[in-house]
Amino acid sequence: MENALTLWVWVRSVGIMRKIREFLLGPKGQTNYYHVVSRTTGRDILFGDDEKEVFRVLLLKQLKFSGLRALAWCFMGNHFHLLLEVPDRDLATQGWTDEDYLQRLGALKGEWSTRLMMEEVERCREMGAESRLSEMALGIKERLFDLSMFMKELKLKMTLAYNKTHGRNGTLWEGRFRSVLLQGADDGDSSEALRMVAAYIDLNPIRAGLAQTPEGYRWCSYASAVAGSRAARQGLSFAVTGRQRVAWRTVVAEYRCLLYVKGEEVEAGQSVDGHVKRKGGFSQAEIAEVLEVGGRLPVAVALRCRVRYFSDGAVLGSQRFVDEFFEDKRADFGAKRKDGGRRMRGAQWGELRVLRDLRSNVIGGSGEG
């Protein structure tokens, strides 16, 4: 009886999580943006430099195959952050033939299961088995331009790689990933939501005390961009400006200023630009004191803290963006709720609004965010 009850609770919880995930998907017919976070089981520190490198390689291959783009990322010891661009599948694959889908397998040709599939494709071509080829192409299509499928495959591949190396069994991750739907760029105008979340992600190692500077932590998108990665530069450039073709040199100064905040605590004789300056900025204790008396932090300071809105806020963007989402999902809300956008607490967030009205611990101290 106890086992049956446990199974029922588990099945029900999985069903609820699936409904929540489907609820938070952006509108069809357009490109959507998400901040996703996934943590290791028990939140144990499992990933060192070798594991992070394995994850980086897997991520790049999965992005190439799936059609998604990472605008920002950070790999930590027990979790990872991704700022993902997810094009609409029907629009992205308009005019594609079966051969176009089958060729996507080339991005994953180093995987054993993919090699088997590619071998079957060749046999079907030799035999003229067009119906089987179309069936396989359809299966590939369902894996493309899909956030859930992308995360499922990425996490599974990391689990298999980690378990093989470390001689372990079982799941590597703490349940499903968490996601927040973000407002994207509008007709080439920058999105404050994308800018803030990108900076928040790149500042993860600073919050955790793993690096003194964001470029000093090689497993984040800013460090990769500084090192010359074209993909990292293009992703961050779009997150900052909302435009696809922007030279990194025209963006790097603005983004660097956002990362190197005025609220940074700097010891005497040190500074981020090499100039001697007196100690300035806010400590975590000082930040806590400000919040306790109802004060609001500058955004630049808040980004160096753990901001729950970026992982638990459900939808993040302007009042109009959140309200439009609310109206589209109106039947899922109570009759008393009249609009979607809620002001964000704890800092001077400007025009940014959030769907979930978080009331406690919206901005935490140091630690991995």
KATAVEN-V769637 format. One record per residue. N is the residue number from 1. RES is the residue in one small letter. SS is DSSP state (hx for helix, st for strand, lp for the rest). NEAR is the number of other C-alpha atoms within 10 Angstrom. Layout:
N|RES|SS|NEAR  N|RES|SS|NEAR
//
This chain:
1|m|lp|6  2|e|hx|7  3|n|hx|8  4|a|hx|9  5|l|hx|10  6|t|hx|11  7|l|hx|12  8|w|hx|12  9|v|hx|12  10|w|hx|12  11|v|hx|12  12|r|hx|12  13|s|hx|12  14|v|hx|14  15|g|hx|12  16|i|hx|12  17|m|hx|15  18|r|hx|13  19|k|hx|11  20|i|hx|12  21|r|hx|18  22|e|hx|11  23|f|hx|12  24|l|lp|16  25|l|lp|19  26|g|lp|20  27|p|lp|11  28|k|lp|12  29|g|lp|12  30|q|lp|13  31|t|lp|18  32|n|st|20  33|y|st|26  34|y|st|29  35|h|st|28  36|v|st|20  37|v|st|20  38|s|st|20  39|r|st|21  40|t|st|19  41|t|hx|16  42|g|hx|10  43|r|hx|14  44|d|lp|14  45|i|lp|13  46|l|lp|15  47|f|lp|18  48|g|lp|12  49|d|hx|13  50|d|hx|9  51|e|hx|16  52|k|hx|20  53|e|hx|15  54|v|hx|14  55|f|hx|23  56|r|hx|18  57|v|hx|10  58|l|hx|18  59|l|hx|20  60|l|hx|15  61|k|hx|17  62|q|hx|21  63|l|hx|18  64|k|hx|15  65|f|hx|21  66|s|hx|23  67|g|lp|20  68|l|lp|21  69|r|st|20  70|a|st|22  71|l|st|26  72|a|st|31  73|w|st|29  74|c|st|26  75|f|st|26  76|m|lp|24  77|g|lp|18  78|n|lp|19  79|h|st|21  80|f|st|23  81|h|st|26  82|l|st|23  83|l|st|26  84|l|st|23  85|e|st|23  86|v|st|23  87|p|lp|22  88|d|lp|20  89|r|hx|19  90|d|hx|14  91|l|hx|12  92|a|hx|16  93|t|lp|16  94|q|lp|8  95|g|lp|8  96|w|lp|11  97|t|lp|11  98|d|hx|16  99|e|hx|11  100|d|hx|13  101|y|hx|19  102|l|hx|20  103|q|hx|13  104|r|hx|18  105|l|hx|20  106|g|hx|15  107|a|hx|16  108|l|hx|16  109|k|lp|15  110|g|lp|11  111|e|lp|12  112|w|hx|10  113|s|hx|10  114|t|hx|15  115|r|hx|15  116|l|hx|11  117|m|hx|15  118|m|hx|17  119|e|hx|11  120|e|hx|15  121|v|hx|19  122|e|hx|12  123|r|hx|13  124|c|hx|15  125|r|hx|13  126|e|hx|9  127|m|hx|9  128|g|lp|11  129|a|lp|12  130|e|hx|13  131|s|hx|10  132|r|hx|14  133|l|hx|20  134|s|hx|16  135|e|hx|12  136|m|hx|17  137|a|hx|21  138|l|hx|14  139|g|hx|13  140|i|hx|18  141|k|hx|21  142|e|lp|12  143|r|lp|17  144|l|lp|24  145|f|lp|24  146|d|lp|17  147|l|hx|22  148|s|hx|16  149|m|hx|13  150|f|hx|20  151|m|hx|17  152|k|hx|12  153|e|hx|16  154|l|hx|18  155|k|hx|20  156|l|hx|14  157|k|hx|17  158|m|hx|20  159|t|hx|20  160|l|hx|15  161|a|hx|16  162|y|hx|19  163|n|hx|15  164|k|hx|11  165|t|hx|10  166|h|hx|8  167|g|lp|8  168|r|lp|12  169|n|lp|11  170|g|lp|9  171|t|lp|14  172|l|lp|22  173|w|st|20  174|e|lp|14  175|g|lp|13  176|r|lp|17  177|f|lp|16  178|r|st|17  179|s|st|25  180|v|st|25  181|l|st|26  182|l|st|29  183|q|lp|23  184|g|lp|25  185|a|lp|21  186|d|st|10  187|d|lp|8  188|g|lp|12  189|d|st|13  190|s|lp|19  191|s|lp|21  192|e|hx|24  193|a|hx|25  194|l|hx|29  195|r|hx|22  196|m|hx|20  197|v|hx|25  198|a|hx|27  199|a|hx|26  200|y|hx|27  201|i|hx|26  202|d|hx|27  203|l|lp|27  204|n|hx|29  205|p|hx|27  206|i|hx|20  207|r|hx|20  208|a|lp|17  209|g|lp|12  210|l|lp|15  211|a|lp|15  212|q|lp|12  213|t|lp|16  214|p|hx|24  215|e|hx|20  216|g|hx|15  217|y|lp|22  218|r|lp|20  219|w|lp|22  220|c|st|26  221|s|hx|29  222|y|hx|31  223|a|hx|20  224|s|hx|19  225|a|hx|22  226|v|hx|17  227|a|lp|13  228|g|lp|12  229|s|lp|13  230|r|hx|12  231|a|hx|17  232|a|hx|22  233|r|hx|26  234|q|hx|20  235|g|hx|25  236|l|hx|27  237|s|hx|26  238|f|hx|24  239|a|hx|29  240|v|hx|25  241|t|hx|22  242|g|lp|22  243|r|lp|16  244|q|lp|12  245|r|lp|10  246|v|lp|15  247|a|lp|11  248|w|hx|19  249|r|hx|10  250|t|hx|11  251|v|lp|17  252|v|hx|18  253|a|hx|11  254|e|hx|12  255|y|hx|19  256|r|hx|14  257|c|hx|11  258|l|hx|18  259|l|hx|23  260|y|lp|18  261|v|lp|18  262|k|lp|16  263|g|lp|19  264|e|lp|18  265|e|lp|16  266|v|st|17  267|e|lp|13  268|a|lp|11  269|g|lp|11  270|q|lp|14  271|s|lp|16  272|v|lp|13  273|d|lp|7  274|g|lp|8  275|h|lp|9  276|v|lp|12  277|k|lp|13  278|r|lp|12  279|k|lp|14  280|g|st|14  281|g|lp|15  282|f|lp|15  283|s|lp|16  284|q|hx|15  285|a|hx|10  286|e|hx|11  287|i|hx|21  288|a|hx|15  289|e|hx|12  290|v|hx|14  291|l|hx|17  292|e|hx|11  293|v|lp|8  294|g|lp|11  295|g|lp|15  296|r|lp|16  297|l|st|19  298|p|lp|15  299|v|hx|18  300|a|hx|22  301|v|hx|23  302|a|hx|22  303|l|lp|25  304|r|lp|30  305|c|lp|24  306|r|st|23  307|v|st|21  308|r|lp|15  309|y|hx|22  310|f|hx|26  311|s|hx|20  312|d|hx|18  313|g|lp|22  314|a|lp|24  315|v|st|31  316|l|st|31  317|g|st|22  318|s|lp|21  319|q|hx|18  320|r|hx|15  321|f|hx|20  322|v|hx|25  323|d|hx|22  324|e|hx|15  325|f|hx|20  326|f|hx|20  327|e|hx|14  328|d|hx|11  329|k|lp|13  330|r|hx|16  331|a|hx|9  332|d|hx|10  333|f|lp|13  334|g|lp|8  335|a|lp|8  336|k|lp|6  337|r|lp|9  338|k|lp|12  339|d|lp|17  340|g|lp|23  341|g|lp|24  342|r|st|19  343|r|st|16  344|m|lp|22  345|r|lp|21  346|g|lp|22  347|a|st|20  348|q|lp|16  349|w|lp|18  350|g|lp|11  351|e|lp|12  352|l|lp|22  353|r|st|26  354|v|st|27  355|l|lp|26  356|r|lp|17  357|d|lp|18  358|l|lp|16  359|r|lp|9  360|s|lp|9  361|n|lp|13  362|v|lp|19  363|i|st|21  364|g|st|19  365|g|lp|19  366|s|lp|17  367|g|lp|15  368|e|lp|19  369|g|lp|24
//
